[in-house]
C-alpha cells in the first residue's frame, strides 16, 4: 500500500498537496466508527436527517466559489462548471431533505392480514468508491439519498482528488452529522478489497471503469453484499434529417466537451442521417475549432486540461489508432503554446465506422466521433451496436417520432432534443457494460434499504 497520495494541478503539472495514506489501524478505526454510527442514524427521525441535509445545501451554496476553486485546482474543469457542480450538490441535498421521508414512508398493502405493509430500513454502512471527474457531484449524488435513508458512508475517493474528499467530510461534520456518519478512506485497491469483505460494510457503490466495476462486483458477490455500479458509456447522439441544426450543433458541442470531455454521459458517437451529415459536420467542426483551450480559472476558457497525464496520453493513442484505421481529423482546437499542463486539443473525427476504435471504445476526453447513418432505422441500429448502455439522445423536429426512437435505444437514460444529464428527480444509471442499479429519484434512495414486509394477523 502506498504511504501517501499527491494531488497534481493538471493545468500546471505542479504538486498541490500530499496526503498520508490511512494505516490499517486508522482504517479499522474508521470502519468501527461508521458501524457504531449506524445505530444513531437508524434511530434518527427523517426530520432530523432533513435538517442536516438542508445545512449541507446551505454550506454548498454559500461557499460554492470555494468548492469550485478546489475542484478546478485538483482536476482542471473550468471554474464556472465547478461552481455549478457545487450548486447542483446543494440541489440534490434539498431534494432528498424535502422528499425522502415521503418516498420511504410505510406503504400499506391490502391482504388477508389484519394489517400488512412495507417498510424501508437502512442497510448500514455503504462503501462509496468514487471517481475524480465530478469529485463533489458523484459523492453527493450517492450520499444525499443514502444518508437520508439512514445509512452511513465511507468515501474512497480518487487519489488525485483527496482534497475534495477531505472537504466533503468536513462539510458533513459542520452540517451536524456525527463524525462516524461520513468518513473518507485514503486507501489503495488492495485495502478496498478488505473493506468490502469486512462485516461492518453492508453494501458498495462504484462509479468508474468497467474493469473496476467487474472487480468490485465479484468481491461484493463473494460476500453476498449488494452493489450499484455506474460505469463507462459511449453515448449515441442521433441527429435525424429534420432536426433543428442550430440546436443540434450547439447541444452537440456542449454535450461532448462538458467537463473537458471527461464525462460518462457525454455524447461520444454522433450518428447523423446522410442527407445532413456534411452540414452538421462542417458546423460542429467550426464550433470546436473556435473553442478556447487554456487556464481553467480564466472565465474566457471553454476547455481546460485533462485531469492526469496518463489520461491525456490514452486519448491521444486512441485518436492515433482511429486515424490509422481510416478516420479523418476534421477539426482540432488550438492548445496554448508551451502549456505545461495535461492539455488535449478538442477534436472532431469523421469517417468513423462500426468496429473501429472511435466507435467501439469509450474515448474519455474531448473527442467527437461522427458516424453517418442511412436513415432513422439505421441510426438506431448503429446506436445500439455497443457494449455500453448509459445514455442516448435524439434530435428531430418531430417530437413524437423522436420519442419513438428514444424508446428503441438500449440505454438507461434517453433524451429527445436535449443532451443527457442527471436530475435528482429522476433515476439515473445504465445497462449492459454501463452497470446496474440506479441513483437519484425514488429508485436511487431505495437502492440501499431493506425492503421489509410486515404482516400482522
C-alpha positions as CSV (number, residue, x, y, z in Angstrom):
1,X,0.0,0.0,0.0
2,X,1.4,3.5,-0.8
3,X,2.3,5.6,2.1
4,X,0.9,8.8,0.6
5,X,-1.1,10.3,-2.3
6,X,-0.1,13.5,-4.0
7,X,-2.6,15.7,-5.9
8,X,-1.2,17.5,-9.0
9,X,-2.7,20.6,-10.6
10,X,-3.4,19.4,-14.1
11,X,-3.2,22.9,-15.6
12,X,0.4,23.5,-14.4
13,X,1.7,20.0,-13.7
14,X,2.7,21.1,-10.2
15,X,2.1,19.3,-6.9
16,X,-0.7,20.8,-4.7
17,X,-0.5,18.7,-1.6
18,X,0.5,15.2,-0.3
19,X,-1.9,13.3,1.8
20,X,-0.8,10.4,4.1
21,X,-2.5,7.1,3.4
22,X,-4.5,5.7,6.2
23,X,-2.8,2.9,8.1
24,X,-4.5,-0.4,8.7
25,X,-5.2,0.7,12.3
26,X,-6.8,4.0,11.1
27,X,-8.9,2.2,8.5
28,X,-10.1,-0.2,11.2
29,X,-11.0,2.7,13.5
30,X,-13.0,4.4,10.7
31,X,-14.9,1.2,10.0
32,X,-15.7,0.9,13.6
33,X,-16.9,4.5,13.9
34,X,-19.1,4.0,10.9
35,X,-20.5,0.8,12.3
36,X,-21.3,2.5,15.7
37,X,-22.8,5.5,13.9
38,X,-25.3,3.2,12.1
39,X,-27.3,2.8,15.3
40,X,-27.6,6.5,15.7
41,X,-28.5,7.1,12.1
42,X,-31.1,4.3,12.1
43,X,-32.9,5.8,15.1
44,X,-32.8,9.4,13.9
45,X,-36.1,10.5,12.6
46,X,-36.4,11.8,9.0
47,X,-37.0,15.3,10.2
48,X,-33.5,15.4,11.8
49,X,-31.9,13.9,8.8
50,X,-33.5,16.5,6.6
51,X,-32.2,19.3,8.9
52,X,-28.7,18.1,8.3
53,X,-29.1,17.8,4.5
54,X,-30.5,21.4,4.4
55,X,-27.5,22.6,6.4
56,X,-25.2,20.8,3.8
57,X,-27.1,22.5,1.0
58,X,-26.6,25.9,2.7
59,X,-22.9,25.3,3.0
60,X,-22.5,24.1,-0.6
61,X,-24.4,27.1,-2.0
62,X,-22.9,29.8,0.2
63,X,-19.3,28.6,-0.4
64,X,-19.7,27.4,-4.0
65,X,-16.8,29.6,-5.1
66,X,-14.5,27.9,-2.6
67,X,-15.6,24.4,-3.6
68,X,-15.4,25.2,-7.3
69,X,-11.9,26.5,-6.9
70,X,-10.9,23.3,-5.1
71,X,-12.3,21.1,-7.9
72,X,-10.7,23.2,-10.6
73,X,-7.4,23.1,-8.9
74,X,-7.4,19.3,-8.4
75,X,-8.9,18.1,-11.7
76,X,-8.9,21.0,-14.1
77,X,-12.6,21.7,-15.0
78,X,-13.5,25.3,-15.9
79,X,-14.2,27.2,-12.8
80,X,-17.8,28.1,-13.8
81,X,-18.6,24.4,-14.3
82,X,-17.0,23.6,-11.0
83,X,-19.1,26.2,-9.1
84,X,-22.2,24.9,-10.9
85,X,-21.3,21.4,-9.7
86,X,-21.3,22.6,-6.0
87,X,-24.7,24.2,-6.5
88,X,-26.1,21.1,-8.1
89,X,-24.9,19.2,-5.0
90,X,-27.0,21.6,-2.9
91,X,-30.0,20.8,-5.1
92,X,-29.7,17.0,-4.5
93,X,-29.4,17.6,-0.8
94,X,-32.5,19.7,-0.7
95,X,-34.4,17.4,-2.9
96,X,-34.0,14.4,-0.6
97,X,-34.4,16.6,2.5
98,X,-37.8,17.6,1.1
99,X,-39.0,14.3,-0.5
100,X,-37.0,11.5,1.1
101,X,-39.4,10.9,4.0
102,X,-42.4,10.5,1.7
103,X,-40.6,8.1,-0.7
104,X,-39.5,5.9,2.3
105,X,-42.8,6.1,4.2
106,X,-44.5,2.8,5.1
107,X,-46.7,1.5,2.2
108,X,-49.8,-0.3,3.3
109,X,-50.8,-3.3,1.1
110,X,-54.3,-4.8,1.4
111,X,-54.0,-8.5,2.0
112,X,-55.9,-11.1,4.1
113,X,-53.9,-10.0,7.1
114,X,-55.3,-7.7,9.8
115,X,-52.6,-5.2,8.6
116,X,-49.7,-5.6,6.2
117,X,-47.3,-3.0,5.0
118,X,-43.8,-2.5,3.5
119,X,-41.1,-0.7,5.5
120,X,-37.8,0.7,4.1
121,X,-35.0,0.4,6.6
122,X,-31.3,1.4,6.1
123,X,-28.8,-1.3,5.4
124,X,-26.0,0.3,7.4
125,X,-22.5,1.4,6.2
126,X,-22.1,1.8,2.5
127,X,-18.6,2.0,0.9
128,X,-18.6,4.5,-2.0
129,X,-15.8,4.2,-4.5
130,X,-15.9,7.5,-6.4
131,X,-14.1,8.9,-9.4
132,X,-12.3,12.2,-10.0
133,X,-14.2,13.7,-12.9
134,X,-17.1,15.1,-10.8
135,X,-15.5,15.0,-7.3
136,X,-18.3,16.6,-5.4
137,X,-21.4,15.6,-7.5
138,X,-20.6,11.9,-7.7
139,X,-20.2,11.7,-3.9
140,X,-23.4,13.7,-3.1
141,X,-25.4,12.0,-5.9
142,X,-25.0,8.8,-3.9
143,X,-24.5,10.3,-0.4
144,X,-27.6,12.6,-0.1
145,X,-30.2,9.8,-0.6
146,X,-28.1,7.2,1.3
147,X,-27.8,9.5,4.3
148,X,-31.5,10.5,4.2
149,X,-32.3,6.8,4.2
150,X,-30.3,6.4,7.4
151,X,-27.1,4.8,6.2
152,X,-23.6,5.8,7.0
153,X,-21.0,6.5,4.3
154,X,-17.3,5.6,3.7
155,X,-15.9,7.6,0.8
156,X,-12.9,6.1,-1.0
157,X,-12.2,8.9,-3.5
158,X,-9.8,9.0,-6.4
159,X,-6.1,9.6,-5.4
160,X,-5.9,12.9,-7.3
161,X,-9.0,14.4,-5.6
162,X,-8.2,13.8,-1.9
163,X,-8.6,17.5,-1.2
164,X,-12.2,17.2,-2.4
165,X,-12.8,14.1,-0.2
166,X,-11.4,15.9,2.9
167,X,-13.6,18.9,2.2
168,X,-16.7,16.7,1.8
169,X,-16.1,15.0,5.2
170,X,-15.5,18.4,6.9
171,X,-18.7,19.8,5.3
172,X,-20.8,17.0,6.7
173,X,-19.4,17.4,10.2
174,X,-20.1,21.2,10.0
175,X,-23.6,20.4,8.9
176,X,-24.3,18.4,12.0
177,X,-23.5,14.8,11.0
178,X,-21.8,12.8,13.6
179,X,-18.1,12.1,13.0
180,X,-18.7,8.5,12.0
181,X,-21.5,9.1,9.6
182,X,-19.4,10.4,6.7
183,X,-15.7,9.5,6.6
184,X,-13.1,9.4,3.9
185,X,-10.7,6.4,3.4
186,X,-7.3,7.2,1.8
187,X,-6.6,3.7,0.7
188,X,-5.5,1.7,-2.4
189,X,-7.3,-1.1,-4.2
190,X,-6.0,-3.9,-2.0
191,X,-7.4,-2.2,1.1
192,X,-10.7,-1.6,-0.8
193,X,-11.0,-5.4,-1.2
194,X,-10.5,-6.0,2.6
195,X,-13.1,-3.3,3.4
196,X,-15.6,-4.9,1.0
197,X,-15.1,-8.2,2.9
198,X,-15.4,-6.5,6.3
199,X,-18.6,-7.4,8.2
200,X,-19.1,-3.8,9.1
201,X,-19.7,-2.8,5.5
202,X,-23.1,-3.8,4.3
203,X,-23.1,-2.6,0.6
204,X,-20.9,-1.0,-2.1
205,X,-21.4,1.6,-4.8
206,X,-18.9,2.4,-7.5
207,X,-18.7,4.9,-10.3
208,X,-15.7,4.2,-12.6
209,X,-14.4,2.0,-15.3
210,X,-15.9,-1.3,-16.5
211,X,-12.8,-3.2,-15.2
212,X,-13.1,-1.6,-11.7
213,X,-16.8,-2.4,-11.7
214,X,-16.3,-6.0,-12.5
215,X,-13.7,-6.4,-9.8
216,X,-15.9,-4.8,-7.1
217,X,-18.9,-6.7,-8.2
218,X,-17.0,-10.0,-7.9
219,X,-15.7,-9.1,-4.5
220,X,-19.0,-8.0,-3.2
221,X,-20.8,-11.0,-4.6
222,X,-18.4,-13.3,-2.7
223,X,-19.7,-11.6,0.5
224,X,-23.3,-11.5,-0.7
225,X,-23.4,-7.7,-0.5
226,X,-25.5,-5.5,-2.8
227,X,-23.8,-3.2,-5.3
228,X,-24.7,-0.3,-7.5
229,X,-22.4,0.3,-10.5
230,X,-22.3,3.3,-12.8
231,X,-19.6,2.5,-15.3
232,X,-18.5,3.8,-18.7
233,X,-20.5,4.9,-21.7
234,X,-20.3,5.5,-25.4
235,X,-23.5,7.5,-25.6
236,X,-25.1,8.0,-29.1
237,X,-26.3,11.4,-30.2
238,X,-28.7,10.8,-33.1
239,X,-29.4,13.7,-35.5
240,X,-32.3,13.0,-37.8
241,X,-32.7,14.8,-41.2
242,X,-35.4,17.1,-39.9
243,X,-33.5,18.2,-36.8
244,X,-33.1,21.9,-36.0
245,X,-29.4,22.1,-36.9
246,X,-28.8,25.2,-34.8
247,X,-30.0,23.5,-31.7
248,X,-28.4,20.1,-32.6
249,X,-24.9,21.6,-33.2
250,X,-24.9,23.8,-30.1
251,X,-26.0,21.0,-27.9
252,X,-23.7,18.5,-29.6
253,X,-20.6,20.6,-28.8
254,X,-21.7,21.2,-25.2
255,X,-22.7,17.5,-24.7
256,X,-19.2,16.3,-25.9
257,X,-17.0,19.0,-24.4
258,X,-18.5,19.5,-21.0
259,X,-16.1,18.8,-18.1
260,X,-13.2,18.9,-20.6
261,X,-14.8,15.9,-22.4
262,X,-14.4,13.7,-19.2
263,X,-17.9,12.5,-18.5
264,X,-19.5,9.1,-18.7
265,X,-22.7,10.6,-20.1
266,X,-21.0,12.9,-22.6
267,X,-22.2,12.3,-26.1
268,X,-19.4,10.4,-27.8
269,X,-20.8,9.0,-31.1
270,X,-22.7,11.5,-33.3
271,X,-24.9,9.4,-35.6
272,X,-26.2,11.6,-38.3
273,X,-28.5,10.9,-41.2
274,X,-26.6,11.1,-44.5
275,X,-28.6,13.9,-46.1
276,X,-27.5,16.4,-43.4
277,X,-24.1,14.8,-42.4
278,X,-21.9,17.3,-44.3
279,X,-23.8,20.4,-43.0
280,X,-23.7,19.0,-39.4
281,X,-20.0,18.1,-39.6
282,X,-19.0,21.4,-41.0
283,X,-20.8,23.4,-38.3
284,X,-19.6,21.2,-35.5
285,X,-16.0,21.4,-36.8
286,X,-16.2,25.2,-36.9
287,X,-17.6,25.4,-33.4
288,X,-14.9,23.1,-32.0
289,X,-12.1,25.0,-33.7
290,X,-13.5,28.2,-32.1
291,X,-13.2,26.8,-28.5
292,X,-10.8,28.4,-26.2
293,X,-8.4,26.0,-24.5
294,X,-6.4,27.2,-21.6
295,X,-6.3,28.1,-17.9
296,X,-9.5,26.7,-16.3
297,X,-9.6,29.6,-13.8
298,X,-9.9,32.1,-16.7
299,X,-13.6,32.9,-17.4
300,X,-12.8,33.0,-21.1
301,X,-11.7,29.4,-21.2
302,X,-14.1,26.8,-22.6
303,X,-11.8,23.7,-22.2
304,X,-9.2,23.1,-19.5
305,X,-6.7,20.3,-19.2
306,X,-7.4,16.7,-18.7
307,X,-7.2,15.5,-15.1
308,X,-3.9,13.5,-15.4
309,X,-1.1,13.0,-17.9
310,X,-1.9,9.3,-18.4
311,X,-5.5,10.0,-19.2
312,X,-4.4,12.5,-21.9
313,X,-1.9,10.1,-23.3
314,X,-4.5,7.4,-23.5
315,X,-6.9,9.6,-25.5
316,X,-4.0,10.6,-27.8
317,X,-3.3,7.0,-28.5
318,X,-6.9,6.3,-29.3
319,X,-7.0,9.2,-31.8
320,X,-3.8,8.0,-33.5
321,X,-5.3,4.5,-33.7
322,X,-8.5,5.9,-35.1
323,X,-6.6,7.7,-37.9
324,X,-4.7,4.6,-38.7
325,X,-8.0,2.8,-39.1
326,X,-9.2,5.3,-41.6
327,X,-10.8,8.1,-39.5
328,X,-10.2,11.7,-40.5
329,X,-9.4,14.6,-38.2
330,X,-11.9,17.2,-39.4
331,X,-11.1,19.8,-36.7
332,X,-8.8,20.5,-33.8
333,X,-8.9,23.4,-31.4
334,X,-5.6,25.1,-30.6
335,X,-3.8,24.3,-27.4
336,X,-1.9,27.1,-25.7
337,X,1.8,27.2,-26.8
338,X,4.2,25.9,-24.2
339,X,1.4,24.8,-22.0
340,X,2.8,22.8,-19.0
341,X,-0.5,21.1,-18.2
342,X,-2.2,18.0,-19.5
343,X,-4.0,19.5,-22.4
344,X,-5.7,17.6,-25.2
345,X,-6.9,19.5,-28.2
346,X,-10.7,19.2,-28.7
347,X,-11.0,17.0,-31.8
348,X,-13.6,16.0,-34.4
349,X,-13.2,12.7,-36.1
350,X,-15.1,11.8,-39.3
351,X,-15.2,8.6,-41.4
352,X,-15.8,6.6,-38.3
353,X,-17.2,3.2,-38.9
354,X,-18.5,0.3,-36.8
355,X,-15.7,-1.9,-35.4
356,X,-13.2,0.9,-35.3
357,X,-11.6,2.2,-32.0
358,X,-13.5,5.5,-32.2
359,X,-16.8,3.6,-32.5
360,X,-16.2,0.7,-30.1
361,X,-14.2,2.2,-27.2
362,X,-15.1,4.9,-24.8
363,X,-12.9,7.9,-25.6
364,X,-12.8,9.7,-22.2
365,X,-11.7,13.1,-23.5
366,X,-12.7,15.9,-25.8
367,X,-13.1,13.9,-29.0
368,X,-16.3,13.7,-31.1
369,X,-16.8,10.8,-33.5
370,X,-19.2,11.4,-36.4
371,X,-20.9,8.4,-37.9
372,X,-23.2,8.5,-41.0
373,X,-26.5,6.7,-40.9
374,X,-28.6,5.8,-44.0
375,X,-31.9,6.6,-42.2
376,X,-33.5,6.6,-38.8
377,X,-33.7,2.8,-38.5
378,X,-30.0,2.6,-39.4
379,X,-29.2,5.2,-36.8
380,X,-30.9,3.2,-34.1
381,X,-29.0,0.1,-35.1
382,X,-25.7,1.9,-35.0
383,X,-26.6,3.5,-31.6
384,X,-27.3,0.1,-30.1
385,X,-24.2,-1.5,-31.7
386,X,-22.2,-1.1,-28.5
387,X,-21.4,-2.9,-25.3
388,X,-22.4,0.2,-23.3
389,X,-25.9,1.4,-22.4
390,X,-25.7,4.5,-20.2
391,X,-27.5,7.4,-22.1
392,X,-28.6,8.4,-25.5
393,X,-30.1,11.4,-27.3
394,X,-32.1,12.0,-30.5
395,X,-32.7,15.3,-32.2
396,X,-35.7,15.8,-34.5
397,X,-38.4,18.4,-35.0
398,X,-41.0,15.6,-35.0
399,X,-41.2,15.1,-31.2
400,X,-43.4,12.1,-31.4
401,X,-41.0,10.4,-33.8
402,X,-38.1,11.3,-31.6
403,X,-39.8,9.7,-28.6
404,X,-40.3,6.5,-30.6
405,X,-36.6,6.5,-31.5
406,X,-35.7,7.2,-27.8
407,X,-37.7,4.2,-26.7
408,X,-35.7,1.9,-29.0
409,X,-32.4,3.0,-27.6
410,X,-30.8,0.3,-25.3
411,X,-29.9,2.8,-22.5
412,X,-30.8,3.7,-19.0
413,X,-31.5,7.4,-19.9
414,X,-32.9,8.6,-23.2
415,X,-33.4,12.2,-24.1
416,X,-35.2,13.9,-27.0
417,X,-33.9,17.3,-28.2
418,X,-31.7,17.6,-25.2
419,X,-28.3,16.4,-24.0
420,X,-28.1,13.5,-21.5
421,X,-28.0,14.8,-17.9
422,X,-28.7,13.7,-14.4
423,X,-31.6,15.2,-12.3
424,X,-32.3,14.4,-8.7
425,X,-36.0,13.9,-9.5
426,X,-35.3,11.0,-12.0
427,X,-33.5,7.7,-11.7
428,X,-30.0,7.6,-13.3
429,X,-28.0,4.6,-14.4
430,X,-27.2,2.2,-17.2
431,X,-27.5,-1.3,-18.6
432,X,-25.1,-3.7,-20.3
433,X,-21.4,-2.8,-19.6
434,X,-22.5,0.6,-18.2
435,X,-23.5,-1.1,-15.0
436,X,-26.7,-1.7,-13.0
437,X,-28.8,-0.2,-10.2
438,X,-29.9,3.3,-10.1
439,X,-29.0,6.6,-8.4
440,X,-31.3,9.6,-7.8
441,X,-35.1,9.7,-7.9
442,X,-37.2,7.4,-5.8
443,X,-35.3,4.4,-7.2
444,X,-31.9,5.7,-6.0
445,X,-32.9,6.2,-2.4
446,X,-34.3,2.7,-2.2
447,X,-31.1,1.0,-3.5
448,X,-29.5,0.7,-0.1
449,X,-32.5,-0.1,2.1
450,X,-34.0,-3.3,3.4
451,X,-37.5,-3.6,1.8
452,X,-39.2,-5.3,4.7
453,X,-42.7,-6.9,4.6
454,X,-44.6,-6.7,7.9
455,X,-47.7,-8.9,8.3
456,X,-49.9,-8.6,11.3
457,X,-52.6,-11.3,11.9
